[in-house]
Amino acid sequence: MNIRKTLADKNIEPRKQLDQFFLQNENMLNKEIQLAELKSDNIVLEIGAGPGNLTEKIAEKSRVIAIEKDKRFIPLLERIENTTVICDDATKAIKELFFDKIISNIPYSVSKKLLLELLKKQWEKAVLIVQKEFAEKMLGGSKLSLLIEDCTELSAVAQISADDFYPPAVNSALIVMNQKKLMDEKFWLFLVKLFRHKNKDLKNVIKNCPEQLARKKPSQLNLKEAKKLYELNK
């Protein structure tokens, strides 16, 4: 699909305030499909489907649930076979849906909110494109990285240039997550509380702190250490 031409033909101007930056690199779109290892009986969630260039590729192999908040794109998506189209806010819509895989170039401004909702749902594999800086937070040194490591096996697969999007976006990353278990919401709340004092020594932050962790900062914890503190302070 030629995104620029498709949008021009439909008189649709991308809205940056809605994070409407559409991946136009065909090799990278095909890479997403390959990494997802799709089968005909998979139900694939796509968030922020836009004009449907990724949706079309998914629908060739599996059933798609395409969520798009902008009504202007709905007619384009509804013409794609093997696709259920939902016009709604994804953070609300996914709560009621069943899917087993996720392929999405997710809206950057709500990446964290969406990811937390996804971690509450059961699925097998997620192939996502996220902002490069957000990918770095997911990979280490943050409360989010500890939660993700607890729930999934995460790998960063590729870097994506800002110019690979129309209109040009920001440098991004292609990541893959294989789910291990559902999110422990109490553990997440513990991490949120802990990281409110991320620059303090743990001995000054938390009541029950082993001596070997006393002088560490929250951002220096590995998952095993964070889980130990969680168990000691339930």
N, C-alpha and C positions, 0 to 999 in steps of 0.2 A: 504494500500500500504506500502510495506517495502521500504522506500526511499533509504536507503543505498544500497540494492540489485538492485533496479531499476536503480540507477545511475551507479553502477558498471557494470551491464549488457549492458548499452548503452555507457560505457566508458566515462562518464561525470564526471568531477571533479568540485565540487562547487568552484566558484570564489568569494572570500571574497570581492574583490574590487567592485563587483556588488551586494553586500549585499545578497549573496545566502546562507541563513540559513533557512532551511525548517522545519516547525513545524511537529514533528513526534508523538506528544502526541495525541492519538486517542480520548481520552475523551475531550480534549480541542478543537479539530477540530469539534467534534460533538456538543460541547457547542456553537461554532460559528454559526452553522446551526440552532440550537434551538433558539438562541437569535434573529436571523434574521426573524423568523416567516414567512418563505417562502411560497408562493402560486404558483400555476402552471402558472399564468399569469404574475408573476414578471420577470423583466429583471435585472439580477444581474451582477454588475461590479466586476471583480476580477483583482487586480493589482499585477504583479509579480507572475504569476501562477506557474512558475517553472515546476516540473515534473507532476503536476496536481492532487496531492493527495487531496487537498481541492476542486479543480474544479470538480472532480468526485462526491463528496458529494453534491455540489450545484446543479449539472446537474441532479441529481436524482429527484429534486423537482422543478427546475425553469430553464429557459433559462439563459445561462451564456455568458458574453462577457469577455474573458480571454486575458489580455494584458501581453505579455512577450517579453522583449527586447532581450534576448539571443536566437539566432536561434537554438541552440542545443536542446532546449526543445520543439520546435514547432511540430516535428513529434509525440511526446508523447501526446501533447495537442490535436492535430487534430484527434486523434482516439476516443476522448470522445464525445459521442452523446450529442445533445442539446447545443452545444458549438460553439460560433464564436471566432476564434483565431486571434489576431492582434499582429504582431511582430513590435513593435515600442516603442518609449519613451512615457510612460504613461502621462507625463505632457502635451505632445502635443496631443496625441490621444484622450484623454477624452473630449477635447473641442468640438469635432464633434459628440459625442455619446449621445444616449438617454438611460437612465437606471433609475430604481426607487429604487434599493437597492444596497448596497456595502458590500461585504465581502472580506477582504484583510488582509494578513500579509504583510504590506507595507514595501518597502525597506527603511531602517532606515535613510540612508544618505540624502534622498530626502523627508523625512516625511513632513516637513513644506511646501515645495514647492507644493507637491501633495495635501496636505490638503487645501491650499489656492485655488488651482484650483477646488477642489471638492466643496468648499463652494460657488463657482460661479455657480454651476449647481443645478438643481432642482432634489431632490430625497426624499425618505421617511425616510429610516433608514440606518445607516452605522455601521457595526460590524468590528472593526479593532484591529489588534495586533500591538502595537508600543513599542518602547524602553521605559523602565520604567521612565527614566529621562524626556523623551519627554511627557509622559502622565502627569507627575507632572506639567510641564509647561502649559499643556492644562487645568489643573484643577484650577490654581490660581496664582495670582501675576505676570502675564505677559501680554503683549499686545495681545498675541495669545489667552490667556484664556478669555479676555474680548470680543474679536471678536467671539470666539466659543460660549460663553454664549449668545451673542446677536443673533446668528443664530440658535443655537441648544439647545436641552436638553442633557447634557452629563453625563454619569455615568461610573465609573470604576468598572468593574465586578470581575476581578480576576487578580492575579499575576501569571506570568509564569516563570519558572526557565530557566536559560541558557541551561541546559542539556535537556530540552524538544525539542531542535532543533538539526538537523543534517546539518552541523557540529555544535558543541556547539556555541551559540551566546552570548547574554547578557541578563540579567534579563529584562523581558518585562511585558506588561500589556494588558489585554483584555478590550477594551472600547466599549461603545455603544453610538451612537449619533442619536437622532431623530430631523430631520430638522424642524425649525420653519419658516424660511424665507431665502431668498437669501442673500448673503454677501453684505453689503453696502461698496463698495470699497472706497468711500470718507471717511467713518468712519475709515476704516483700515489705510488709509494714514495719517489721523489725529493721530491715535494711534502710528504709526511708528515715526512720528515727535515728539510726546510727550515723548516717551520712549528713545529718544536719550539722554535725560537728566534725566534718571530714579533716580538718586541719589540727585537731586536738589529739593528744595521746589517748589511747583507748581507756587507760586507767582513770582518766578524768571524764569519761563519757558514759561508761557502763558500770553497773554495780558489781557484777560477778565477772571478773576478768583474770584469767590465768597470768602468772608472772611473766611467762615467755611472750605474751602478747601486749603487756602493759604499755610499752613505749611505741607500739605500732600505731599508725594512723589508719582510719577505716579504709582509705584507698589502697593501702598496702596489704590488705587481707587477701588470702586466697580463699577458694570456696570452702575447703575443709575447715579452715580457721573460723570463717564466718558462721558456718553451721554449728561449730562447737560453741561459739558465743551465744548463738540463738538458743541452743539446748540448755545452756547454763542460766539463761535469763528469761525463760518462759514464765 
